[in-house]
């Protein structure tokens, strides 16, 4: 199941530092490579992911896509206490109406702590439909600081995946992480 492959490690322990990526997609082949690139798409929105028929549609700052989005930056307080910049990218309604398959990232909101630019929350909507697969995914991720490191504190996910020769998946969950280091 796609949900299982994206979110569970099946015994692997994450021992990565900083911004390392678990598997180098260049060293993988076939479906495993596609799953790693889907993880890149889901967990690193805005970066280009090498997914068949998606390709450069995720690179929202590319010359080809930048005019398809409305961008904004505002100043807000996160959880009523952390001063943040909030960056938002939304597909322009006229682009979505005329060319619905042109973009994959339909909405992206990222909260940056104002003084360090550390990402502390992100919300996004990804959607695609083509002959190889169809998906519609919404995620809301909040980070918490423990010592000098940030960890996912809460993850909300609602997703629908439809891949030929597989049963369609509809998943919704909310999970909270706590007691790090105990």
Residue, then its C-alpha position, 0 to 999 in steps of 0.5 A: x500500500x502506498x500509504x504504508x510505503x510512504x510513512x512506515x520504515x518497517x524496522x529501519x531506524x532514522x539516524x540521519x543528521x541535518x538534511x540528509x536523505x534516507x536513500x539516494x534515488x540514483x542508487x534505486x531502481x523500479x518501483x523503489x526509486x519511484x516511492x523514494x521520489x514520491x517521498x521527496x514530493x510529499x516531504x519536500x514540497x517545492x523541490x523537483x521530484x523525478x516521478x513519471x509524468x510529474x517531473x518538473x511540475x513540482x518545482x514551483x520556482x522554476x521559470x516554467x511554473x513561477x507565473x502559475x502561482x500567487x505568492x505572499x509573505x506575512x508576519x503572524x504569531x505561531x501558537x500565539x507565541x512564536x513570531x513567524x514569517x508565513x510564506x504561501x503559494x497558491x495556484x492561480x484560479x485561472x491557471x487551474x481552470x485552464x490547465x488543471x494538470x499543469x501544477x501538482x502543488x495546489x497550496x503550500x504554506x510554510x511558517x518560518x521562525x522570524x529570527x532563525x528562519x527555521x521551518x516550524x510548520x507546513x501545510x500543503x495540498x498536492x494533486x495529480x491525475x495521469x495515466x500512471x496514477x492519481x493522487x490528492x493529498x493534504x498534509x499539516x505538519x507542526x514541528x517542536x524543538x527539543x534542545x537544538x533540534x526540531x522534530x515532527x510534533x504533529x502530523x495530519x494527513x488526508x490522502x487518496x491514491x489510485x494506481x492501476x492494478x492496485x486497489x484505490x487507497x483513502x487514508x486519513x490520520x492524525x498523529x502526535x509525537x512526544x516524549x523524545x529522549x525518554 
